[in-house]
Amino acid sequence: MNEDTLKNLLPAFITSLEEKGRSPSTVLAYRADLEQLLNFLQDKNKVTTSQLTQTDIEAFRDSLLGQKYTPKSVSRMVSGGRATTNPAEDVSHPKIQTTMPKFLSPLEYRALRDVVRGDLRIAAIVELILQTGLRISEVAALKLENIKDDVITIEKYATQPERTIPLNQPAKEALDEYIKIRPNTDSPFVFVSKNGKPLAVRNIRAAIDRYMQKAEIAQYSVNDLRTTFVVENLKAGVDLVLLSQIVGHKRLSTTERYLELAAVTEPGKKQQLVEL
């Protein structure tokens, strides 16, 4: 019996994730990671599981590190390889250094706004994260039906319950401007590519990284925009419980850790988010 190729096995694996109820963003991330692995292996003429070795997976890991992927991202991609084939089982993961989160100053996120102004799609994404604190995966998974006037709904996924987040005027205006020029597509997702396909997390991350370089703030990443939202709201005296619910922290203690970063000794009690 002929052995099935890795490329042919991928759809079955993606289907199994969907049947297990994994979130759309998780499925998209696995698909993207595994497609990248398969392309890497195909260049080495490795197309079936029996051809793979631990050395192949280690070479994939090292190539990602050479492309400046973060250790955390590389670790996730190696785990994706482990999900499909055994050679990844004994591959060591890159060491992930624990560092304090970073946040942008008002001058820095205004500089980012200036350079993305001509790209309405990325401008809307930047504004959305700055004003709501969404995770990048939640931005990618956001659907048109989730936007209602001045509120957005984040559908439940994995262990995260459904939650609603208020949309302030800057975020709403940025979204409205993008939706006016959004490609005509049947895709339910808000952010799509020029050909109407859902915009993947890696594409969002890469685009914002490029604009951060243009704004001369290359030391930051898209995740730091979410941290900026948390820090600025803590500085403005927003209630800790409210903020924890808005950003989707499972434990209040997670949000409390940002108090030191924001140089706030006592949390406030304001029940309205600040406009950045």
C-alpha positions in Angstrom: 0.0 0.0 0.0 1.3 3.4 -0.9 2.0 5.7 2.0 0.0 8.9 2.1 1.9 12.2 1.7 2.1 14.7 4.5 0.3 17.2 2.3 -2.7 14.8 2.0 -2.7 14.2 5.8 -3.0 17.9 6.7 -6.7 18.3 5.8 -7.6 15.3 8.0 -5.7 16.8 10.9 -7.4 20.2 10.5 -10.8 18.5 10.4 -9.9 16.6 13.6 -9.2 20.0 15.3 -12.5 21.4 14.2 -14.3 18.3 15.4 -12.7 18.7 18.8 -14.2 22.2 19.0 -10.9 24.1 18.8 -11.3 27.9 18.2 -11.2 29.2 14.6 -8.0 31.2 15.5 -6.3 28.0 16.9 -7.2 26.1 13.7 -5.9 28.9 11.5 -2.7 29.0 13.5 -2.1 25.3 13.3 -2.8 25.3 9.5 -0.4 28.1 8.9 2.4 26.6 11.1 2.0 23.1 9.5 1.9 24.5 5.9 5.1 26.3 6.7 6.6 23.1 8.0 5.4 21.1 4.9 6.9 23.7 2.5 10.2 23.5 4.4 10.2 19.7 4.1 9.1 19.6 0.5 12.2 21.7 -0.4 14.2 18.9 1.1 12.2 16.3 -0.8 10.7 14.9 2.4 7.0 14.2 1.6 6.0 11.2 3.7 6.2 10.5 7.4 8.6 7.6 6.9 11.1 10.0 5.4 11.2 12.4 8.3 13.9 12.4 11.0 14.5 14.3 14.1 17.3 16.2 12.3 14.7 17.5 9.8 12.6 19.0 12.6 15.6 20.5 14.3 16.6 22.1 11.0 13.1 23.6 10.7 13.4 25.0 14.2 16.8 26.5 13.5 15.6 28.1 10.2 12.8 29.8 12.1 15.2 31.2 14.7 17.3 32.4 11.9 14.3 34.3 10.5 14.0 36.1 13.8 10.9 34.4 15.0 10.5 34.6 18.8 11.4 31.5 20.8 7.7 31.3 21.9 6.5 31.3 18.3 9.2 28.7 17.3 8.2 26.5 20.3 4.6 26.6 19.1 5.5 25.7 15.5 7.6 22.7 16.7 4.7 21.6 18.8 2.6 21.7 15.6 5.1 19.3 14.0 4.8 17.0 17.0 1.1 16.9 16.4 1.5 15.3 13.0 4.6 13.1 13.2 6.9 11.5 15.8 10.3 12.9 14.8 9.4 16.1 16.6 8.9 14.3 19.9 12.5 14.6 21.2 13.3 18.0 19.6 14.3 20.5 22.2 12.4 23.8 22.3 14.2 27.1 22.3 14.6 28.6 25.7 11.9 31.2 26.4 13.2 34.1 28.4 10.7 35.6 30.9 10.7 39.4 30.5 8.5 42.2 31.7 5.8 43.2 29.2 6.5 46.4 27.2 4.1 49.2 26.5 4.2 52.2 24.1 4.2 55.8 25.3 1.6 58.2 23.9 4.2 59.7 21.6 5.1 56.2 20.3 1.6 55.0 19.6 0.8 58.3 17.9 3.8 57.8 15.7 2.5 54.4 14.8 -0.9 55.9 14.0 0.8 58.3 11.6 2.6 55.7 9.5 -0.5 53.4 9.2 -2.8 56.2 8.3 -2.7 55.3 4.6 -3.4 51.6 5.2 -7.0 51.5 6.4 -7.0 47.8 7.3 -4.0 47.9 9.5 -5.0 51.3 10.9 -8.3 49.7 12.0 -6.4 46.8 13.6 -4.0 49.0 15.5 -6.8 51.3 16.7 -8.9 48.3 17.7 -6.2 46.8 19.9 -5.2 50.1 21.4 -8.8 51.0 22.3 -10.1 47.5 23.3 -7.1 45.4 24.3 -8.0 42.5 22.0 -5.6 39.7 21.5 -4.2 39.4 18.0 -5.9 36.0 17.6 -9.2 37.6 18.6 -8.7 40.3 16.0 -8.2 37.6 13.3 -11.3 35.7 14.4 -13.6 38.8 14.7 -16.7 38.5 12.5 -18.8 41.2 10.9 -21.8 40.0 12.9 -19.8 40.5 16.1 -19.9 44.3 15.6 -23.1 46.0 16.8 -23.1 49.8 17.0 -20.7 50.7 19.9 -20.1 47.1 21.2 -18.2 44.1 19.9 -18.7 40.6 21.0 -15.8 38.1 21.4 -17.2 34.7 20.8 -16.3 32.0 23.4 -13.3 29.8 22.4 -11.2 27.3 24.1 -11.5 28.1 27.8 -12.5 31.7 27.2 -16.2 32.6 27.8 -18.0 35.1 25.5 -17.5 38.7 26.5 -18.6 42.1 25.2 -16.3 45.1 24.9 -17.4 48.7 24.3 -16.2 50.4 21.1 -15.2 54.0 21.6 -15.4 56.6 18.9 -11.8 56.3 17.5 -12.1 52.5 17.2 -15.5 52.7 15.7 -14.5 55.3 13.1 -11.4 53.3 12.2 -13.5 50.2 11.7 -16.1 52.0 9.7 -13.4 53.5 7.4 -11.9 50.1 6.7 -15.3 48.3 6.1 -16.1 50.9 3.4 -13.1 49.6 1.4 -13.2 46.0 2.5 -13.0 43.6 -0.4 -16.4 42.2 -1.5 -16.3 38.6 -0.1 -18.5 35.9 1.4 -16.0 35.6 4.3 -17.7 36.3 7.7 -14.4 37.7 9.1 -13.9 41.4 9.4 -10.2 41.5 8.3 -9.5 39.8 5.0 -6.8 39.8 2.4 -7.1 41.4 -1.1 -8.5 38.1 -2.4 -11.1 38.0 0.3 -9.5 35.3 2.5 -9.4 35.6 6.3 -6.3 37.6 7.3 -4.0 35.2 9.3 -2.4 36.1 12.6 1.1 35.9 11.1 0.1 38.4 8.3 -1.3 40.8 10.9 1.9 40.5 13.0 4.2 40.9 10.0 2.4 44.0 8.7 2.4 45.8 12.1 6.1 44.9 12.6 6.8 46.6 9.3 4.9 49.7 10.3 6.6 49.8 13.7 10.0 49.8 11.9 8.8 52.7 9.8 7.7 54.5 12.9 11.2 53.9 14.4 9.8 51.8 17.3 11.0 48.4 16.1 11.6 47.4 19.7 7.9 46.8 20.1 5.5 44.1 18.8 1.7 43.9 18.2 1.4 42.3 21.7 2.7 45.4 23.2 -0.3 47.3 21.9 -2.6 45.2 24.2 -0.3 45.9 27.1 -0.4 49.6 26.3 -4.2 49.4 26.6 -4.0 47.8 30.0 -1.4 50.1 31.3 -3.1 53.3 30.1 -6.4 52.3 31.7 -4.8 51.4 35.0 -3.0 54.8 35.0 -6.4 56.5 34.3 -7.9 54.8 37.4 -10.2 52.2 35.6 -11.6 49.6 37.9 -9.4 46.5 38.1 -12.3 44.0 37.9 -13.8 45.8 34.9 -10.5 45.9 33.1 -9.8 42.2 33.8 -13.2 41.3 32.3 -12.6 43.5 29.2 -9.2 41.9 28.4 -10.4 38.4 29.2 -8.0 37.5 32.0 -9.1 34.3 33.8 -7.8 35.5 37.1 -7.8 39.0 38.6 -4.3 38.4 39.8 -3.1 38.4 36.2 -4.4 42.0 35.7 -3.0 43.0 39.1 0.5 42.2 37.8 0.2 45.2 35.5 -0.1 47.6 38.4 3.6 47.6 39.0 4.3 48.1 35.2 1.9 51.1 35.2 3.5 52.4 38.4 0.1 52.4 40.1 0.0 51.6 43.9 -3.8 51.6 44.3 -6.3 50.5 41.6 -9.0 53.0 40.7 -12.8 52.6 40.6 -13.7 54.2 37.3 -16.3 52.2 35.3 -15.5 53.7 31.9 -12.5 52.9 29.7 -10.0 55.6 28.8 -9.7 56.8 25.1 -6.1 56.5 23.9 
